[in-house]
Amino acid sequence: MSDFLNSLLFGIYPYIALVVLILGSIIRYDREPYTWRSGSSQLLRRKQLIWGSVLFHLGVLFIFAGHLVGLLTPIVIFDTLGISHSAKQTLAVVAGGIAGTMAIIGATLLVHRRLFDPRVRASSSTTDTLIIILLWIQLFLGLSTIPTSLAHLDGHEMVKFMSWAQGIFTFNPDAASYVADAALVFKLHLFLGLTIFLLFPFTRLVHMLSAPIRYIWRPGYQVVRQRNRSASVNHVPAE
């Protein structure tokens, strides 16, 4: 890969993707609040949805947390804590492999359901189908990096991506150079991840930003009033 293309994809494109992610999400929430939802199809083929959704979401949450901590934690902190690059690489492979396997099994069930169930397919938008397929491909690419990672258990490859990610967030103009000689599968994984960030505001993924924290302290009962004001108030258990 030429230096220009490498700088474009991993030095400039990340900022384009992040700006679109942030501004696009804000604008959509402000201008189209009623589209800010996941668009559940729970009533259609419910059992497969539950298994697929649970495996997919648990796996993705672990992967996202692992990437966030692993890539953005300054290297000096790991060194101070006495965590070697080799140990960190091994942990990333094992934990990431387990979480990735869970997520891709769940994603496979969700893709199969969306593509091969006529009722679900009829109720799905093009972007719904596109994003779940892209997520499946991203998970597959992530798992495909494991053989390369196992061949570099000294942690040297991991340090490259940590330096790149931290370089992007600290506006280091040479950030792209850290991944210039990375294996192609890693570059494909990075590029598709950035592309998913770019598409994020235009898909159902925006519901990830609306964690229902308020449900933790929501009262156990909701008040239902009849049309007749003189009627008594009934207490119905909240669903």
C-alpha positions in Angstrom: 0.0 0.0 0.0 1.4 3.4 -1.0 2.2 6.0 1.6 -0.5 8.3 0.2 -3.2 5.7 0.3 -2.1 4.6 3.8 -2.3 8.2 5.0 -5.6 8.7 3.4 -7.3 5.6 4.9 -5.7 5.6 8.3 -4.7 9.3 8.8 -7.5 11.3 7.3 -10.5 8.9 6.9 -10.7 8.3 10.7 -11.4 12.0 11.3 -14.0 12.0 8.5 -15.7 9.0 10.1 -15.6 10.4 13.6 -17.0 13.9 12.6 -19.9 12.3 10.7 -20.5 10.0 13.6 -20.7 12.8 16.1 -22.4 15.5 14.1 -24.7 13.1 12.2 -25.9 11.6 15.5 -26.6 15.0 17.0 -28.5 16.3 13.9 -30.5 13.1 13.6 -31.6 13.2 17.2 -32.5 16.9 16.9 -34.3 16.7 13.6 -35.7 13.1 13.4 -36.2 12.0 17.1 -39.0 9.6 16.1 -36.6 7.5 14.0 -34.2 7.1 16.9 -35.1 3.5 17.6 -34.0 0.0 16.9 -37.1 -1.0 15.0 -37.8 -4.3 16.8 -39.3 -7.2 15.0 -39.7 -9.2 18.2 -43.2 -10.6 17.3 -41.8 -12.3 14.2 -39.9 -15.5 14.8 -39.2 -14.5 18.4 -37.1 -17.5 19.6 -34.4 -17.1 17.0 -34.3 -13.3 17.7 -33.7 -13.9 21.4 -30.8 -16.3 21.0 -29.2 -14.3 18.2 -29.7 -10.9 20.0 -28.4 -12.1 23.4 -25.3 -13.7 21.9 -24.6 -10.8 19.5 -25.1 -8.0 22.0 -23.1 -9.7 24.8 -20.3 -10.5 22.5 -20.2 -7.0 20.9 -20.3 -5.3 24.3 -17.3 -7.3 25.5 -15.4 -6.6 22.2 -16.2 -2.9 22.3 -15.1 -2.6 25.9 -11.9 -4.6 25.2 -11.0 -2.4 22.1 -11.7 0.8 24.0 -9.5 -0.1 27.0 -6.9 -2.0 25.0 -6.4 0.6 22.3 -6.8 3.9 24.2 -5.1 3.1 27.5 -1.6 4.7 27.4 1.1 2.1 27.0 2.9 3.6 30.0 0.0 2.6 32.3 0.4 -1.1 31.3 4.2 -0.8 31.9 3.6 0.8 35.3 1.2 -2.0 36.3 3.7 -4.6 35.1 1.5 -6.0 32.4 3.8 -7.1 29.6 2.8 -6.6 25.9 2.9 -10.4 25.5 0.4 -10.9 28.3 -1.9 -8.2 26.9 -1.7 -9.7 23.5 -2.5 -13.2 24.8 -5.5 -11.8 26.8 -6.7 -10.0 23.8 -6.6 -13.1 21.7 -8.3 -15.4 24.2 -11.0 -12.9 25.5 -11.5 -11.4 22.0 -11.8 -14.9 20.5 -14.5 -16.0 22.9 -16.5 -12.8 22.7 -16.0 -12.7 18.9 -17.3 -16.3 18.5 -20.4 -15.5 20.6 -21.0 -12.3 18.6 -20.6 -13.9 15.2 -22.9 -16.9 16.1 -25.5 -14.3 17.2 -25.0 -12.2 14.1 -25.4 -15.3 11.9 -28.7 -16.1 13.5 -29.8 -12.5 13.0 -28.7 -12.4 9.4 -30.4 -15.7 8.6 -33.6 -14.5 10.2 -33.5 -11.2 8.4 -32.7 -12.7 5.0 -34.7 -16.0 5.0 -37.8 -15.3 7.0 -40.3 -13.7 4.5 -42.1 -11.7 7.2 -38.9 -10.3 8.8 -37.4 -9.5 5.4 -40.6 -7.7 4.3 -40.5 -5.5 7.4 -36.8 -4.8 7.1 -35.3 -1.7 5.5 -32.3 -1.9 3.2 -30.1 -0.2 5.8 -31.2 -2.7 8.5 -30.0 -5.6 6.2 -26.8 -3.8 5.1 -25.7 -2.9 8.6 -26.1 -6.4 10.1 -24.2 -7.9 7.1 -21.4 -5.4 7.6 -21.3 -6.2 11.3 -21.0 -9.9 10.5 -18.2 -9.2 8.0 -16.4 -7.1 10.6 -16.7 -9.8 13.2 -15.4 -12.3 10.7 -12.4 -10.1 9.9 -11.7 -9.6 13.6 -11.6 -13.4 14.2 -9.4 -13.7 11.1 -6.8 -11.6 12.8 -6.2 -14.2 15.5 -3.8 -16.5 13.5 -1.6 -13.4 12.7 -1.8 -12.3 16.4 -0.8 -15.8 17.6 2.3 -15.5 15.4 3.3 -12.3 17.2 2.7 -13.0 20.8 5.5 -10.7 21.8 2.8 -7.9 21.6 4.6 -5.9 18.9 1.6 -5.9 16.6 -0.7 -4.8 19.5 1.6 -1.8 20.2 1.2 -0.6 16.6 -2.5 -0.3 16.9 -2.4 1.2 20.3 0.0 3.9 19.0 -2.2 4.4 15.9 -5.5 4.8 17.9 -3.9 7.1 20.5 -2.2 9.1 17.7 -5.6 9.7 16.1 -7.1 11.1 19.3 -4.0 13.2 20.1 -3.9 14.6 16.5 -0.5 13.1 15.7 0.1 13.7 12.0 2.2 10.6 11.8 -0.5 8.3 13.3 -1.0 6.4 10.0 2.6 5.4 9.8 2.2 3.1 12.8 0.0 0.7 10.8 1.8 1.1 7.4 3.3 -2.3 7.6 0.4 -4.1 9.3 -1.1 -7.2 7.8 -3.8 -6.7 5.2 -6.5 -8.4 7.4 -5.8 -5.9 10.1 -6.1 -3.0 7.7 -9.4 -4.3 6.3 -10.7 -4.7 9.9 -9.7 -1.1 10.7 -11.2 0.3 7.5 -14.5 -1.5 7.9 -14.7 -0.4 11.5 -14.3 3.2 10.5 -16.9 2.8 7.8 -19.4 1.5 10.3 -18.7 4.6 12.4 -19.4 6.6 9.3 -22.7 4.9 8.6 -23.7 4.8 12.3 -26.0 8.0 12.3 -27.9 6.7 9.3 -28.8 3.3 10.7 -30.6 1.7 13.6 -27.3 1.5 15.5 -28.1 4.9 17.0 -30.2 3.2 19.6 -26.9 2.2 21.3 -26.6 5.8 22.5 -30.0 5.6 24.3 -29.2 3.2 27.1 -32.4 3.0 29.2 -30.7 3.9 32.5 -33.9 5.6 33.8 -35.6 2.1 34.0 -33.4 1.3 37.0 -35.4 3.6 39.2 -38.7 3.5 37.3 -41.6 2.7 39.8 -42.9 -0.9 39.8 -46.4 0.2 39.0 -47.8 2.6 36.4 -51.0 4.5 37.0 -53.9 3.9 34.5 -56.8 6.4 34.7 -60.2 5.8 33.1 -62.0 8.3 31.1 -64.5 9.0 33.9 -62.8 11.3 36.3 -64.8 9.9 39.2 -63.7 6.4 38.5 -61.1 4.9 40.8 -57.5 4.7 39.9 -56.2 1.2 38.9 -52.6 0.1 39.5 -51.3 -2.2 36.8 -47.9 -3.9 37.0 -45.5 -2.3 34.6 -44.3 -4.5 31.8 
